[in-house]
Amino acid sequence: MGNTKSNNLGKLFMNNVMVDLSPCPLTRESALVIINGLYDVATNGGPTGLSVKFHYETFQNLDSTDLAIITSKGWTYSSAPQQNA
């Protein structure tokens, strides 16, 4: 396990990586910039165990189509718990 190097892309990949955006409330549009920029491991191969975690409010603003983009790229997603005011 651990790190693997992609010969054709020349990039170093790490398995089991989480992009943790839970401390960062984002607009839906900003979240989509990140979602659309996720590396597509489903098509291009690469690391495994990739996930992105969103701030609770950000996650609530994403729809099923937005979340489907994440999974279609081979990533999983989650939401931070709702914070009580």
MOPAC internal coordinates of N, CA, C and O (Angstrom, degrees):
PM7 1SCF
backbone

  N    0.0000 0     0.00 0     0.00 0    0    0    0
  C    1.4374 1     0.00 0     0.00 0    1    0    0
  C    1.5269 1   109.51 1     0.00 0    2    1    0
  O    1.2310 1   120.12 1    28.32 1    3    2    1
  N    1.3190 1   117.37 1  -151.68 1    3    2    1
  C    1.4532 1   120.02 1   178.38 1    5    3    2
  C    1.5084 1   111.91 1    81.21 1    6    5    3
  O    1.2310 1   120.90 1    37.56 1    7    6    5
  N    1.3047 1   115.89 1  -142.44 1    7    6    5
  C    1.4587 1   121.66 1  -176.04 1    9    7    6
  C    1.5192 1   111.08 1   -86.20 1   10    9    7
  O    1.2310 1   121.38 1   -35.06 1   11   10    9
  N    1.3140 1   114.96 1   144.94 1   11   10    9
  C    1.4546 1   120.55 1   172.92 1   13   11   10
  C    1.5163 1   107.22 1  -132.51 1   14   13   11
  O    1.2310 1   120.60 1   -30.12 1   15   14   13
  N    1.3112 1   116.45 1   149.88 1   15   14   13
  C    1.4571 1   119.87 1   178.51 1   17   15   14
  C    1.5104 1   108.79 1  -109.44 1   18   17   15
  O    1.2310 1   121.06 1   -49.22 1   19   18   17
  N    1.3187 1   115.57 1   130.78 1   19   18   17
  C    1.4451 1   121.37 1   177.46 1   21   19   18
  C    1.5224 1   108.34 1   -82.79 1   22   21   19
  O    1.2310 1   120.22 1   -61.74 1   23   22   21
  N    1.3278 1   117.19 1   118.26 1   23   22   21
  C    1.4580 1   120.64 1  -177.78 1   25   23   22
  C    1.5187 1   112.87 1   -66.56 1   26   25   23
  O    1.2310 1   120.07 1   140.32 1   27   26   25
  N    1.3309 1   117.47 1   -39.68 1   27   26   25
  C    1.4534 1   119.13 1  -175.12 1   29   27   26
  C    1.5294 1   112.58 1   -80.86 1   30   29   27
  O    1.2310 1   119.06 1   155.02 1   31   30   29
  N    1.3062 1   119.40 1   -24.98 1   31   30   29
  C    1.4532 1   121.15 1  -179.28 1   33   31   30
  C    1.5188 1   112.56 1  -102.72 1   34   33   31
  O    1.2310 1   120.46 1   161.51 1   35   34   33
  N    1.3101 1   116.73 1   -18.49 1   35   34   33
  C    1.4464 1   120.00 1  -179.92 1   37   35   34
  C    1.5155 1   113.51 1    66.39 1   38   37   35
  O    1.2310 1   119.96 1  -152.91 1   39   38   37
  N    1.3317 1   117.68 1    27.09 1   39   38   37
  C    1.4552 1   122.28 1   179.85 1   41   39   38
  C    1.5167 1   109.95 1  -109.71 1   42   41   39
  O    1.2310 1   120.93 1   -31.57 1   43   42   41
  N    1.2989 1   115.83 1   148.43 1   43   42   41
  C    1.4558 1   121.65 1   176.29 1   45   43   42
  C    1.5189 1   107.85 1   -91.99 1   46   45   43
  O    1.2310 1   120.01 1   -53.71 1   47   46   45
  N    1.3175 1   117.60 1   126.29 1   47   46   45
  C    1.4491 1   122.23 1  -179.55 1   49   47   46
  C    1.5231 1   109.95 1  -111.93 1   50   49   47
  O    1.2310 1   120.79 1   -36.91 1   51   50   49
  N    1.2979 1   116.10 1   143.09 1   51   50   49
  C    1.4566 1   121.64 1   174.34 1   53   51   50
  C    1.5211 1   107.87 1  -118.09 1   54   53   51
  O    1.2310 1   120.53 1   -46.30 1   55   54   53
  N    1.3232 1   116.59 1   133.70 1   55   54   53
  C    1.4553 1   121.18 1   178.07 1   57   55   54
  C    1.5256 1   110.32 1   -80.12 1   58   57   55
  O    1.2310 1   121.04 1   -21.40 1   59   58   57
  N    1.3312 1   115.62 1   158.60 1   59   58   57
  C    1.4596 1   123.19 1   176.13 1   61   59   58
  C    1.5300 1   112.45 1    56.88 1   62   61   59
  O    1.2310 1   121.23 1  -124.58 1   63   62   61
  N    1.3166 1   115.25 1    55.42 1   63   62   61
  C    1.4584 1   121.94 1  -179.89 1   65   63   62
  C    1.5233 1   109.70 1  -105.06 1   66   65   63
  O    1.2310 1   120.80 1   -45.24 1   67   66   65
  N    1.3465 1   116.07 1   134.76 1   67   66   65
  C    1.4567 1   120.56 1   173.76 1   69   67   66
  C    1.5213 1   108.80 1  -115.31 1   70   69   67
  O    1.2310 1   121.09 1   -52.78 1   71   70   69
  N    1.3130 1   115.52 1   127.22 1   71   70   69
  C    1.4573 1   121.20 1   169.98 1   73   71   70
  C    1.5221 1   104.85 1   -88.21 1   74   73   71
  O    1.2310 1   120.53 1   -73.34 1   75   74   73
  N    1.3208 1   116.58 1   106.66 1   75   74   73
  C    1.4645 1   121.45 1  -174.20 1   77   75   74
  C    1.5240 1   110.33 1   -98.11 1   78   77   75
  O    1.2310 1   121.26 1   -79.02 1   79   78   77
  N    1.3271 1   115.20 1   100.98 1   79   78   77
  C    1.4554 1   122.02 1   177.90 1   81   79   78
  C    1.5263 1   111.14 1  -102.59 1   82   81   79
  O    1.2310 1   120.60 1  -167.98 1   83   82   81
  N    1.3335 1   116.45 1    12.02 1   83   82   81
  C    1.4631 1   119.96 1  -175.04 1   85   83   82
  C    1.5238 1   114.20 1   -61.22 1   86   85   83
  O    1.2310 1   118.50 1   150.21 1   87   86   85
  N    1.3349 1   120.45 1   -29.79 1   87   86   85
  C    1.4649 1   118.36 1   177.50 1   89   87   86
  C    1.5362 1   113.20 1   -79.74 1   90   89   87
  O    1.2310 1   120.52 1   175.31 1   91   90   89
  N    1.3396 1   116.60 1    -4.69 1   91   90   89
  C    1.4698 1   120.96 1  -170.63 1   93   91   90
  C    1.5258 1   111.57 1  -115.22 1   94   93   91
  O    1.2310 1   119.49 1   -81.74 1   95   94   93
  N    1.3270 1   118.58 1    98.26 1   95   94   93
  C    1.4632 1   118.03 1   173.97 1   97   95   94
  C    1.5310 1   109.09 1   -67.31 1   98   97   95
  O    1.2310 1   120.90 1   -53.50 1   99   98   97
  N    1.3195 1   115.88 1   126.50 1   99   98   97
  C    1.4617 1   121.93 1  -178.66 1  101   99   98
  C    1.5171 1   110.56 1  -120.87 1  102  101   99
  O    1.2310 1   120.60 1   -26.19 1  103  102  101
  N    1.3171 1   116.45 1   153.81 1  103  102  101
  C    1.4547 1   119.88 1   169.48 1  105  103  102
  C    1.5246 1   107.59 1   -70.39 1  106  105  103
  O    1.2310 1   120.53 1   -17.42 1  107  106  105
  N    1.3018 1   116.59 1   162.58 1  107  106  105
  C    1.4704 1   120.15 1   176.92 1  109  107  106
  C    1.5208 1   109.38 1   -59.37 1  110  109  107
  O    1.2310 1   120.22 1   138.23 1  111  110  109
  N    1.3235 1   117.18 1   -41.77 1  111  110  109
  C    1.4573 1   121.15 1  -178.41 1  113  111  110
  C    1.5289 1   111.30 1   -61.80 1  114  113  111
  O    1.2310 1   120.08 1   138.60 1  115  114  113
  N    1.3293 1   117.46 1   -41.40 1  115  114  113
  C    1.4667 1   120.72 1   178.07 1  117  115  114
  C    1.5291 1   111.04 1   -66.97 1  118  117  115
  O    1.2310 1   120.69 1   139.83 1  119  118  117
  N    1.3259 1   116.28 1   -40.17 1  119  118  117
  C    1.4627 1   120.08 1   177.81 1  121  119  118
  C    1.5253 1   110.53 1   -62.63 1  122  121  119
  O    1.2310 1   120.30 1   141.87 1  123  122  121
  N    1.3299 1   117.03 1   -38.13 1  123  122  121
  C    1.4636 1   120.21 1   179.50 1  125  123  122
  C    1.5223 1   112.05 1   -67.07 1  126  125  123
  O    1.2310 1   119.92 1   147.67 1  127  126  125
  N    1.3240 1   117.75 1   -32.33 1  127  126  125
  C    1.4647 1   120.03 1   175.09 1  129  127  126
  C    1.5310 1   109.14 1   -60.77 1  130  129  127
  O    1.2310 1   120.85 1   136.05 1  131  130  129
  N    1.3145 1   115.97 1   -43.95 1  131  130  129
  C    1.4647 1   120.07 1   178.69 1  133  131  130
  C    1.5229 1   111.02 1   -67.52 1  134  133  131
  O    1.2310 1   120.29 1   133.44 1  135  134  133
  N    1.3225 1   117.05 1   -46.56 1  135  134  133
  C    1.4643 1   121.34 1  -179.88 1  137  135  134
  C    1.5284 1   110.51 1   -58.34 1  138  137  135
  O    1.2310 1   120.39 1   132.88 1  139  138  137
  N    1.3213 1   116.86 1   -47.12 1  139  138  137
  C    1.4592 1   120.23 1  -178.51 1  141  139  138
  C    1.5270 1   112.04 1   -67.73 1  142  141  139
  O    1.2310 1   120.20 1   157.66 1  143  142  141
  N    1.3285 1   117.23 1   -22.34 1  143  142  141
  C    1.4499 1   121.15 1   179.44 1  145  143  142
  C    1.5215 1   114.52 1   -89.78 1  146  145  143
  O    1.2310 1   119.85 1   176.65 1  147  146  145
  N    1.3266 1   117.89 1    -3.35 1  147  146  145
  C    1.4655 1   120.10 1   178.71 1  149  147  146
  C    1.5235 1   110.12 1   -63.42 1  150  149  147
  O    1.2310 1   121.04 1   -41.44 1  151  150  149
  N    1.3077 1   115.62 1   138.56 1  151  150  149
  C    1.4619 1   121.13 1   177.57 1  153  151  150
  C    1.5255 1   109.37 1   -63.68 1  154  153  151
  O    1.2310 1   120.33 1   -46.14 1  155  154  153
  N    1.3064 1   116.97 1   133.86 1  155  154  153
  C    1.4638 1   122.19 1  -177.02 1  157  155  154
  C    1.5250 1   110.51 1   -88.88 1  158  157  155
  O    1.2310 1   121.08 1   -91.48 1  159  158  157
  N    1.3312 1   115.54 1    88.52 1  159  158  157
  C    1.4661 1   119.59 1   179.82 1  161  159  158
  C    1.5133 1   111.76 1   -73.82 1  162  161  159
  O    1.2310 1   120.06 1   155.40 1  163  162  161
  N    1.3314 1   117.49 1   -24.60 1  163  162  161
  C    1.4612 1   120.41 1   179.60 1  165  163  162
  C    1.5256 1   110.59 1   -64.14 1  166  165  163
  O    1.2310 1   120.15 1   143.05 1  167  166  165
  N    1.3192 1   117.32 1   -36.95 1  167  166  165
  C    1.4587 1   122.21 1  -179.37 1  169  167  166
  C    1.5161 1   112.65 1   -91.84 1  170  169  167
  O    1.2310 1   120.63 1   136.71 1  171  170  169
  N    1.3375 1   116.40 1   -43.29 1  171  170  169
  C    1.4573 1   121.51 1  -170.78 1  173  171  170
  C    1.5233 1   114.87 1   -98.29 1  174  173  171
  O    1.2310 1   120.35 1   172.29 1  175  174  173
  N    1.3285 1   116.93 1    -7.71 1  175  174  173
  C    1.4541 1   119.72 1  -176.08 1  177  175  174
  C    1.5176 1   110.73 1    74.72 1  178  177  175
  O    1.2310 1   121.16 1    -5.90 1  179  178  177
  N    1.3058 1   115.39 1   174.10 1  179  178  177
  C    1.4554 1   119.36 1   179.57 1  181  179  178
  C    1.5103 1   111.59 1   134.61 1  182  181  179
  O    1.2310 1   120.85 1    34.77 1  183  182  181
  N    1.3265 1   115.98 1  -145.23 1  183  182  181
  C    1.4608 1   120.37 1  -173.16 1  185  183  182
  C    1.5277 1   112.34 1   -69.02 1  186  185  183
  O    1.2310 1   121.24 1   -13.37 1  187  186  185
  N    1.3119 1   115.24 1   166.63 1  187  186  185
  C    1.4609 1   121.38 1   176.73 1  189  187  186
  C    1.5218 1   108.91 1  -120.96 1  190  189  187
  O    1.2310 1   120.71 1   -14.62 1  191  190  189
  N    1.3234 1   116.25 1   165.38 1  191  190  189
  C    1.4552 1   120.98 1   176.29 1  193  191  190
  C    1.5141 1   113.54 1    71.81 1  194  193  191
  O    1.2310 1   119.92 1  -147.56 1  195  194  193
  N    1.3308 1   117.76 1    32.44 1  195  194  193
  C    1.4592 1   121.18 1  -179.36 1  197  195  194
  C    1.5284 1   110.10 1   -86.97 1  198  197  195
  O    1.2310 1   120.80 1   -44.34 1  199  198  197
  N    1.3196 1   116.08 1   135.66 1  199  198  197
  C    1.4547 1   119.88 1   178.78 1  201  199  198
  C    1.5199 1   110.46 1  -145.49 1  202  201  199
  O    1.2310 1   121.40 1   -23.97 1  203  202  201
  N    1.3046 1   114.93 1   156.03 1  203  202  201
  C    1.4538 1   122.28 1   176.41 1  205  203  202
  C    1.5304 1   107.60 1  -127.79 1  206  205  203
  O    1.2310 1   120.92 1   -47.09 1  207  206  205
  N    1.3244 1   115.85 1   132.91 1  207  206  205
  C    1.4616 1   121.59 1  -178.01 1  209  207  206
  C    1.5214 1   108.22 1  -117.24 1  210  209  207
  O    1.2310 1   121.19 1   -53.20 1  211  210  209
  N    1.3342 1   115.32 1   126.80 1  211  210  209
  C    1.4586 1   121.58 1  -176.33 1  213  211  210
  C    1.5247 1   112.34 1  -104.17 1  214  213  211
  O    1.2310 1   121.16 1   -25.84 1  215  214  213
  N    1.3173 1   115.38 1   154.16 1  215  214  213
  C    1.4614 1   122.69 1   168.15 1  217  215  214
  C    1.5297 1   106.96 1   -57.55 1  218  217  215
  O    1.2310 1   120.22 1   -33.44 1  219  218  217
  N    1.3157 1   117.18 1   146.56 1  219  218  217
  C    1.4647 1   121.66 1  -177.30 1  221  219  218
  C    1.5320 1   112.01 1   -52.81 1  222  221  219
  O    1.2310 1   120.28 1   130.12 1  223  222  221
  N    1.3312 1   117.07 1   -49.88 1  223  222  221
  C    1.4720 1   120.76 1  -177.26 1  225  223  222
  C    1.5283 1   111.64 1   -65.97 1  226  225  223
  O    1.2310 1   120.51 1   141.83 1  227  226  225
  N    1.3108 1   116.63 1   -38.17 1  227  226  225
  C    1.4705 1   119.94 1   177.04 1  229  227  226
  C    1.5255 1   109.44 1   -61.09 1  230  229  227
  O    1.2310 1   120.91 1   132.26 1  231  230  229
  N    1.3259 1   115.86 1   -47.74 1  231  230  229
  C    1.4622 1   120.95 1  -178.51 1  233  231  230
  C    1.5249 1   111.41 1   -59.08 1  234  233  231
  O    1.2310 1   120.35 1   141.43 1  235  234  233
  N    1.3192 1   116.93 1   -38.57 1  235  234  233
  C    1.4649 1   121.27 1  -179.87 1  237  235  234
  C    1.5290 1   112.06 1   -64.98 1  238  237  235
  O    1.2310 1   120.27 1   155.90 1  239  238  237
  N    1.3329 1   117.09 1   -24.10 1  239  238  237
  C    1.4667 1   121.47 1  -179.54 1  241  239  238
  C    1.5196 1   113.60 1   -88.43 1  242  241  239
  O    1.2310 1   120.11 1   172.29 1  243  242  241
  N    1.3248 1   117.40 1    -7.71 1  243  242  241
  C    1.4558 1   120.70 1   178.38 1  245  243  242
  C    1.5197 1   109.95 1   -87.41 1  246  245  243
  O    1.2310 1   120.84 1   -37.04 1  247  246  245
  N    1.3226 1   115.99 1   142.96 1  247  246  245
  C    1.4681 1   118.43 1   178.69 1  249  247  246
  C    1.5285 1   110.16 1  -104.84 1  250  249  247
  O    1.2310 1   121.12 1    -0.88 1  251  250  249
  N    1.3098 1   115.46 1   179.12 1  251  250  249
  C    1.4684 1   119.99 1  -175.20 1  253  251  250
  C    1.5278 1   112.24 1   -63.37 1  254  253  251
  O    1.2310 1   119.85 1   149.28 1  255  254  253
  N    1.3124 1   117.89 1   -30.72 1  255  254  253
  C    1.4617 1   121.02 1   177.46 1  257  255  254
  C    1.5278 1   110.54 1   -67.57 1  258  257  255
  O    1.2310 1   120.72 1   138.45 1  259  258  257
  N    1.3279 1   116.23 1   -41.55 1  259  258  257
  C    1.4685 1   120.87 1   177.61 1  261  259  258
  C    1.5268 1   110.50 1   -60.83 1  262  261  259
  O    1.2310 1   120.72 1   134.08 1  263  262  261
  N    1.3157 1   116.22 1   -45.92 1  263  262  261
  C    1.4678 1   121.22 1  -178.70 1  265  263  262
  C    1.5287 1   111.29 1   -68.19 1  266  265  263
  O    1.2310 1   120.56 1   147.86 1  267  266  265
  N    1.3342 1   116.53 1   -32.14 1  267  266  265
  C    1.4665 1   120.19 1   178.13 1  269  267  266
  C    1.5273 1   111.29 1   -65.74 1  270  269  267
  O    1.2310 1   120.03 1   149.08 1  271  270  269
  N    1.3270 1   117.54 1   -30.92 1  271  270  269
  C    1.4622 1   120.46 1   176.84 1  273  271  270
  C    1.5255 1   109.54 1   -62.48 1  274  273  271
  O    1.2310 1   120.91 1   137.56 1  275  274  273
  N    1.3420 1   115.87 1   -42.44 1  275  274  273
  C    1.4618 1   120.71 1  -179.68 1  277  275  274
  C    1.5247 1   110.51 1   -60.50 1  278  277  275
  O    1.2310 1   120.69 1   128.89 1  279  278  277
  N    1.3289 1   116.29 1   -51.11 1  279  278  277
  C    1.4685 1   119.51 1  -176.92 1  281  279  278
  C    1.5284 1   111.84 1   -68.92 1  282  281  279
  O    1.2310 1   120.30 1   148.01 1  283  282  281
  N    1.3376 1   117.03 1   -31.99 1  283  282  281
  C    1.4655 1   118.92 1   179.20 1  285  283  282
  C    1.5220 1   111.44 1   -67.17 1  286  285  283
  O    1.2310 1   120.23 1   159.04 1  287  286  285
  N    1.3323 1   117.17 1   -20.96 1  287  286  285
  C    1.4634 1   121.54 1   177.77 1  289  287  286
  C    1.5286 1   111.63 1   -90.98 1  290  289  287
  O    1.2310 1   120.10 1  -177.26 1  291  290  289
  N    1.3288 1   117.41 1     2.74 1  291  290  289
  C    1.4607 1   121.10 1   177.07 1  293  291  290
  C    1.5183 1   114.36 1    88.50 1  294  293  291
  O    1.2310 1   119.84 1  -164.30 1  295  294  293
  N    1.3144 1   117.91 1    15.70 1  295  294  293
  C    1.4598 1   123.40 1   178.91 1  297  295  294
  C    1.5180 1   109.65 1  -105.14 1  298  297  295
  O    1.2310 1   120.55 1   -19.92 1  299  298  297
  N    1.3172 1   116.56 1   160.08 1  299  298  297
  C    1.4571 1   122.10 1   169.19 1  301  299  298
  C    1.5251 1   107.40 1  -110.40 1  302  301  299
  O    1.2310 1   120.93 1   -12.47 1  303  302  301
  N    1.3189 1   115.83 1   167.53 1  303  302  301
  C    1.4695 1   120.29 1  -178.93 1  305  303  302
  C    1.5082 1   109.65 1  -139.34 1  306  305  303
  O    1.2310 1   121.69 1   -21.40 1  307  306  305
  N    1.3296 1   114.37 1   158.60 1  307  306  305
  C    1.4649 1   121.04 1   175.34 1  309  307  306
  C    1.5204 1   108.42 1  -153.30 1  310  309  307
  O    1.2310 1   122.22 1    -8.11 1  311  310  309
  N    1.3196 1   113.35 1   171.89 1  311  310  309
  C    1.4581 1   120.87 1   179.85 1  313  311  310
  C    1.5204 1   109.19 1  -124.90 1  314  313  311
  O    1.2310 1   121.20 1   -37.27 1  315  314  313
  N    1.3242 1   115.30 1   142.73 1  315  314  313
  C    1.4519 1   119.68 1   171.49 1  317  315  314
  C    1.5287 1   107.83 1   -67.88 1  318  317  315
  O    1.2310 1   119.76 1   -26.25 1  319  318  317
  N    1.3102 1   118.05 1   153.75 1  319  318  317
  C    1.4725 1   119.93 1   177.74 1  321  319  318
  C    1.5280 1   110.48 1   -66.36 1  322  321  319
  O    1.2310 1   121.35 1   -25.78 1  323  322  321
  N    1.3060 1   115.01 1   154.22 1  323  322  321
  C    1.4553 1   120.47 1   176.58 1  325  323  322
  C    1.5163 1   109.53 1   -66.60 1  326  325  323
  O    1.2310 1   120.68 1   -46.85 1  327  326  325
  N    1.3151 1   116.30 1   133.15 1  327  326  325
  C    1.4699 1   121.28 1   178.81 1  329  327  326
  C    1.5216 1   108.88 1   -91.67 1  330  329  327
  O    1.2310 1   120.39 1   -47.82 1  331  330  329
  N    1.3025 1   116.85 1   132.18 1  331  330  329
  C    1.4702 1   121.19 1   176.63 1  333  331  330
  C    1.5070 1   108.78 1   -79.52 1  334  333  331
  O    1.2310 1   121.45 1   -43.86 1  335  334  333
  N    1.3211 1   114.82 1   136.14 1  335  334  333
  C    1.4624 1   119.86 1  -177.88 1  337  335  334
  C    1.5203 1   111.90 1   -76.08 1  338  337  335
  O    1.2310 1   120.10 1   180.00 1  339  338  337

